[in-house]
Each structure stands twice: as structure tokens, then as C-alpha cells.
């Protein structure tokens, strides 16, 4: 089972990937980065997530928003969004196979 720290590190890589997706797409014609595999694996897991967990994943990691920005967009408190984010981490931990690879 992946640790929460492993998942957090993967999510940082995923966020970076999406922030630079155009560059990664261009470079994949030369060499595809392993981060693309990580992204695809997390995306396949998130498909089965409850709607709110799917939404927080997309909002924070794909669209590169902070939890504070999501709280403003959703018209909810930061603490509530933070709790939803923690549930996302737990969902991912329960549904992602362990080890260094997903």
C-alpha cells in the first residue's frame, strides 16, 4: 500500500505535469516521461471516485488551483475543502496499488 506521503508526492508530480502539459506533449514524441504513466494510473482510479472527490482532484491537480481558491469557487470554508481533500487522499490510498509504481 502506498503511504500518504507517496501519494502526496505523486500528486505534486501530477500537478506539475498538468501545469506544463503542452511541453510534456511535445517532448513525448522524443521520450515519454514516467510521470505520464503516473497521471494515467491516477486518472483511471479517480474515475470511480465520488463526485466531490473527483471534483477536488480535478480542481486542485488538473486545473492547478489551491484549496483556498477551490473554497472560494465552491463558496465553502477552507476547512471543509481541506477535509474533502483529506478524504481524496484516503480514497486514493485505498484504491491505488502499493509500491513505487501504481
C-alpha positions in Angstrom: 0.0 0.0 0.0 1.3 3.4 -0.9 1.8 5.8 2.0 0.0 9.1 2.2 3.5 10.7 1.7 4.0 8.7 -1.5 0.5 9.8 -2.7 1.2 13.5 -1.9 4.5 13.3 -3.8 2.7 11.7 -6.8 0.1 14.4 -6.7 2.8 17.1 -6.7 4.2 15.5 -9.8 0.7 15.3 -11.4 0.1 18.9 -10.7 3.4 19.9 -12.2 2.7 17.7 -15.3 -0.7 19.5 -15.9 0.9 22.9 -15.4 3.4 22.0 -18.2 1.2 19.6 -20.2 2.0 21.3 -23.5 5.7 20.8 -23.0 5.2 17.2 -21.9 3.1 16.5 -25.0 5.7 18.0 -27.3 8.5 16.0 -25.6 6.6 12.7 -25.7 7.4 12.4 -29.4 11.1 12.1 -28.3 10.8 10.3 -24.9 7.7 9.9 -22.8 8.2 10.7 -19.1 7.3 8.2 -16.4 5.1 10.9 -14.9 2.6 10.3 -17.8 2.2 6.7 -16.6 1.5 8.0 -13.1 -1.0 10.5 -14.4 -2.8 7.9 -16.4 -2.9 5.5 -13.5 -4.3 8.1 -11.0 -6.8 9.2 -13.6 -8.1 5.7 -14.0 -8.5 5.4 -10.3 -10.2 8.8 -9.9 -12.9 7.8 -12.4 -14.6 5.7 -9.8 -14.4 8.4 -7.0 -17.5 10.0 -5.6 -18.3 13.3 -7.4 -16.9 15.7 -4.8 -13.6 13.8 -4.6 -13.4 13.8 -8.4 -14.1 17.5 -8.4 -11.4 18.3 -5.8 -8.9 16.2 -7.7 -9.6 18.0 -11.0 -9.8 21.4 -9.4 -6.5 21.2 -7.4 -4.3 18.9 -9.5 -5.5 19.2 -13.1 -6.6 22.8 -13.1 -3.8 23.8 -10.7 -5.9 25.7 -8.1 -5.1 26.0 -4.4 -7.5 24.6 -1.8 -8.2 28.2 -0.8 -9.2 29.1 -4.4 -11.5 26.0 -4.5 -13.1 27.1 -1.3 -13.9 30.5 -2.8 -15.2 28.9 -6.0 -17.4 26.4 -4.2 -18.5 29.1 -1.7 -17.4 26.8 1.2 -15.0 27.2 4.1 -11.3 26.3 3.6 -11.6 23.8 6.5 -14.4 22.0 4.7 -12.4 21.8 1.4 -9.4 20.7 3.4 -11.5 17.8 4.9 -12.7 16.8 1.4 -9.1 16.9 0.2 -8.1 14.6 3.1 -10.9 12.2 2.0 -9.4 12.3 -1.5 -6.1 11.2 -0.1 -7.7 8.4 1.8 -9.7 7.3 -1.3 -6.5 7.2 -3.4 -4.6 5.3 -0.7 -7.4 2.7 -0.5 -7.6 2.3 -4.3 -4.0 2.6 -5.6 -1.8 -0.4 -5.5 1.3 -0.1 -3.4 5.0 0.0 -4.2 7.0 2.6 -6.1 4.7 2.1 -9.2 1.0 2.3 -9.1 
